[in-house]
């Protein structure tokens, strides 16, 4: 059992960390989410039939639950990005990624989770609803609200290519 778990962690931990980072926007918080999910999964490893979807669901639920907790950490936004190391100029793509990352952080946790699942993980509405334990209509409405907010926060992005409900 331990060898099987270790092999899974070696093979899939990076993908789980990438997803957690997309949710949190913070490497340390992402590592904490993944570590917590792996610790919980290890205790139940023999009973888990499909480990990756199970762990992803745990990561999303723990992320949303942490924001409901009265002990949640407050993020501090700054109006100006700090200087870059070495004074190197930032290219336009990097600047847009940073703007999008900051905009994602401003979304409520449920909306952020929906955006990550739908557009980063490329899940369907039904698959997203299953992961978040909600109805497909909730996923659709949360995605719509989130994309509206993101369009307001990052108008510089070319939003003509996003597919919401199959519409360009």
URMO-V858884 format. One line per field, one symbol per residue. ss: DSSP state (H for helix, E for strand, - for the rest). psi: psi as a letter, one per 30 degrees, with the letter a starting at -180 (. if undefined). burial: I if it has 24 or more other ideal C-beta (glycine too) atoms within 12 Angstrom, else O. A space follows every 50 residues. Layout:
ss: ???
psi: ???
burial: ???
This chain:
ss: -HHHHHHHHHHHHHHHHHHHHHHH--HHHHHHHHHHHHHHHHHHHHH--- HHHHHHHHHHHHHHHHHH----------------HHH----HHHHHHHHH HHHHHH--HHHHHHHHHHHH----HHHHHHHH---HHHHHHHHHHHHHHH HHH-----HHH--E--E-
psi: eeeeeeeeeeefeeeeeeeeeeeegkeeeeeeeeeeeeeeeefgeffjej eeeeeeeeeeeeeeeeffkfgkkkkjkkfkklkkkggklkleeeeeeeee eeeeffkleeeeeeeeeefefhlleeeeeeeghaleeeeeeeeeeeeeee eeeiffkjgffkjjggk.
burial: OOOOOOOIIOOIIOIIIOIIIIIIIOOOIIOOIIOIIIOOIIOOOOOOOO IIIIIIIIIIIIIIOIIOOOOOOOOOOOOOOOOOOOOOOOOOOOOOOOOI IIIIIOIOIIIIIIIIIIIIIOIOIOOIIOIIOIOOOOIIOIIOOIIOII OOOIOOOOOOOOOIOOOO
